[in-house]
Amino acid sequence: MKLDERAVMIIVNYFILINLAAFLIYGLDKWKAKKGRWRISEISLISLALLGGSIGALLAIKVFKHKTRHKKFTIGIPAICVLQLSLFIWLYYFTDI
């Protein structure tokens, strides 16, 4: 089954938006941490990565130096990113999508 151009654009836009959202929300959580404010839960941050925002989450970890002491972020987010990129590569090269 081949996806039409409109479906591909919807998927591409989704991944752009989810990665932008992940980046901004990780940045917001870092800002809240510095200000001593109520934080965004770790499960919410990890969920953003699992929903396709792993690249944005990984960039935010590097840019904001946020969650760098937590293995679930320093190992987990890159692992999610590798798995998602591998899936995209597999879908692109080995399926008719």
Backbone as numpy.savetxt, mean C-alpha at the origin, in Angstrom:
# Nx Ny Nz CAx CAy CAz Cx Cy Cz
-10.11 -14.34 -21.16 -10.95 -13.16 -21.16 -10.07 -11.92 -21.16
-10.30 -11.06 -22.08 -9.54 -9.82 -22.19 -10.35 -8.68 -21.59
-9.70 -7.88 -20.73 -10.36 -6.72 -20.15 -10.39 -5.58 -21.16
-11.48 -4.86 -21.18 -11.53 -3.71 -22.07 -10.76 -2.54 -21.45
-10.54 -1.53 -22.26 -9.73 -0.38 -21.84 -10.32 0.33 -20.63
-11.64 0.41 -20.56 -12.30 1.09 -19.44 -12.05 0.35 -18.12
-12.14 -0.96 -18.14 -11.91 -1.76 -16.94 -10.46 -1.62 -16.47
-9.54 -1.61 -17.41 -8.12 -1.44 -17.07 -7.90 -0.08 -16.42
-8.52 0.96 -16.95 -8.36 2.30 -16.38 -8.95 2.38 -14.97
-10.07 1.69 -14.74 -10.65 1.67 -13.40 -9.69 1.01 -12.42
-9.09 -0.10 -12.83 -8.14 -0.82 -11.97 -6.90 0.04 -11.71
-6.36 0.66 -12.74 -5.18 1.52 -12.59 -5.49 2.68 -11.66
-6.64 3.33 -11.86 -7.02 4.45 -10.99 -7.20 4.00 -9.54
-7.77 2.80 -9.34 -7.93 2.27 -7.99 -6.56 2.17 -7.31
-5.59 1.58 -8.00 -4.28 1.38 -7.38 -3.55 2.70 -7.16
-3.74 3.66 -8.02 -3.15 4.98 -7.78 -3.76 5.59 -6.52
-5.08 5.54 -6.42 -5.76 6.15 -5.27 -5.47 5.42 -3.96
-5.45 4.09 -3.96 -5.20 3.36 -2.72 -3.77 3.57 -2.24
-2.83 3.70 -3.17 -1.44 3.95 -2.77 -1.26 5.38 -2.28
-1.92 6.32 -2.90 -1.88 7.71 -2.43 -2.51 7.80 -1.04
-3.66 7.13 -0.86 -4.33 7.12 0.44 -3.43 6.50 1.51
-2.79 5.39 1.20 -1.91 4.72 2.16 -0.77 5.66 2.56
-0.15 6.29 1.57 0.96 7.21 1.84 0.50 8.34 2.77
-0.63 8.95 2.45 -1.12 10.07 3.25 -1.55 9.64 4.65
-2.17 8.48 4.77 -2.63 8.03 6.08 -1.46 7.63 6.97
-0.43 7.02 6.39 0.78 6.74 7.18 1.41 8.05 7.64
1.44 9.05 6.75 1.97 10.36 7.13 1.14 11.01 8.22
-0.18 10.89 8.12 -1.07 11.43 9.15 -0.82 10.75 10.49
-0.62 9.43 10.46 -0.35 8.71 11.70 0.97 9.15 12.32
1.96 9.41 11.51 3.25 9.90 12.02 3.06 11.28 12.66
2.29 12.14 12.00 2.01 13.47 12.54 1.29 13.36 13.88
0.29 12.46 13.94 -0.44 12.26 15.20 0.49 11.73 16.29
1.43 10.88 15.93 2.38 10.34 16.92 3.23 11.47 17.50
3.68 12.37 16.65 4.50 13.49 17.13 3.72 14.44 18.02
2.41 14.60 17.74 1.57 15.53 18.50 0.92 14.89 19.72
1.13 13.57 19.91 0.52 12.89 21.04 -0.97 12.72 20.89
-1.45 12.65 19.69 -2.89 12.53 19.41 -3.30 11.06 19.28
-4.62 10.84 19.19 -5.17 9.52 18.99 -4.68 8.97 17.66
-4.15 7.73 17.67 -3.47 7.16 16.51 -4.38 6.30 15.64
-3.93 6.04 14.45 -4.58 5.12 13.54 -4.08 3.72 13.90
-4.99 2.76 13.99 -4.60 1.42 14.44 -3.66 0.75 13.45
-2.79 -0.11 13.98 -1.85 -0.83 13.13 -2.58 -1.73 12.14
-3.69 -2.33 12.56 -4.44 -3.20 11.65 -5.01 -2.39 10.48
-5.38 -1.15 10.72 -5.86 -0.29 9.63 -4.74 0.02 8.66
-3.56 0.31 9.19 -2.41 0.62 8.35 -2.01 -0.60 7.51
-1.98 -1.76 8.12 -1.62 -2.98 7.39 -2.70 -3.33 6.37
-3.96 -3.11 6.73 -5.07 -3.38 5.81 -4.96 -2.54 4.54
-4.54 -1.30 4.67 -4.35 -0.45 3.49 -3.34 -1.08 2.54
-2.27 -1.64 3.09 -1.27 -2.30 2.25 -1.86 -3.54 1.60
-2.61 -4.33 2.36 -3.20 -5.55 1.82 -4.23 -5.26 0.72
-4.89 -4.12 0.81 -5.90 -3.75 -0.19 -5.28 -3.18 -1.47
-3.96 -3.19 -1.55 -3.29 -2.73 -2.77 -2.41 -1.51 -2.57
-2.36 -0.98 -1.36 -1.57 0.22 -1.11 -0.19 -0.05 -0.56
0.38 -1.18 -0.89 1.67 -1.55 -0.30 2.82 -0.65 -0.77
2.77 -0.19 -2.00 3.83 0.71 -2.49 3.76 2.05 -1.76
2.56 2.60 -1.62 2.39 3.85 -0.88 2.79 3.70 0.57
2.44 2.57 1.18 2.81 2.32 2.58 4.32 2.21 2.72
4.96 1.49 1.81 6.41 1.33 1.87 7.13 2.67 1.68
6.66 3.47 0.74 7.24 4.80 0.54 7.07 5.68 1.77
5.89 5.60 2.39 5.64 6.41 3.59 6.54 5.99 4.74
6.75 4.68 4.89 7.64 4.20 5.94 9.03 4.79 5.75
9.49 4.84 4.50 10.82 5.38 4.21 10.86 6.90 4.36
9.88 7.59 3.78 9.87 9.06 3.77 9.66 9.63 5.17
8.68 9.09 5.89 8.34 9.63 7.21 9.11 8.97 8.35
9.91 7.94 8.01 10.63 7.17 9.03 9.65 6.73 10.12
8.57 6.12 9.65 7.46 5.75 10.53 7.35 4.23 10.61
7.14 3.73 11.81 6.97 2.30 12.08 8.24 1.51 11.74
9.39 2.12 11.86 10.65 1.47 11.49 11.16 0.52 12.56
10.55 0.50 13.72 10.97 -0.41 14.80 10.07 -1.63 14.91
9.07 -1.71 14.06 8.10 -2.79 14.12 8.31 -3.76 12.95
8.65 -5.01 13.27 8.93 -5.99 12.22 7.74 -6.23 11.30
6.52 -6.13 11.85 5.36 -6.34 10.99 5.26 -5.27 9.90
5.95 -4.15 10.11 5.98 -3.11 9.08 7.27 -3.17 8.26
8.41 -3.36 8.93 9.69 -3.35 8.20 9.89 -4.62 7.37
9.25 -5.71 7.76 9.34 -6.95 6.98 8.00 -7.22 6.28
6.91 -7.03 6.99 5.58 -7.35 6.45 5.17 -6.53 5.25
5.35 -5.21 5.32 4.93 -4.35 4.20 5.76 -4.64 2.95
7.10 -4.74 3.04 7.85 -5.11 1.83 7.44 -6.49 1.29
7.13 -7.44 2.18 6.70 -8.76 1.73 5.37 -8.68 0.98
4.44 -7.89 1.51 3.15 -7.69 0.83 3.39 -7.05 -0.54
4.28 -6.07 -0.57 4.60 -5.37 -1.82 5.16 -6.35 -2.86
6.10 -7.19 -2.47 6.69 -8.17 -3.38 5.62 -9.13 -3.89
4.77 -9.61 -2.99 3.70 -10.53 -3.39 2.74 -9.87 -4.38
2.35 -8.63 -4.10 1.43 -7.93 -5.00 2.07 -7.66 -6.36
3.32 -7.22 -6.36 3.99 -6.97 -7.64 4.18 -8.27 -8.42
4.48 -9.36 -7.72 4.60 -10.66 -8.39 3.28 -11.08 -9.01
2.20 -10.86 -8.28 0.87 -11.18 -8.80 0.56 -10.36 -10.05
0.85 -9.07 -10.02 0.59 -8.22 -11.18 1.42 -8.66 -12.39
2.67 -8.98 -12.14 3.54 -9.44 -13.24 3.00 -10.75 -13.81
2.62 -11.66 -12.94 2.08 -12.94 -13.39 0.80 -12.72 -14.20
-0.10 -11.88 -13.68 -1.34 -11.60 -14.41 -1.07 -10.98 -15.78
-0.12 -10.08 -15.82 0.18 -9.39 -17.08 0.80 -10.32 -18.12
1.77 -11.12 -17.71 2.50 -11.94 -18.67 1.91 -13.32 -18.92
1.17 -13.86 -17.97 0.76 -15.25 -18.09 -0.75 -15.46 -18.15
-1.50 -14.38 -18.25 -2.95 -14.53 -18.43 -3.38 -13.61 -19.57
-4.63 -13.72 -19.94 -5.17 -12.89 -21.02 -5.76 -11.58 -20.54
-5.54 -11.26 -19.28 -6.13 -10.02 -18.74 -5.43 -8.81 -19.33
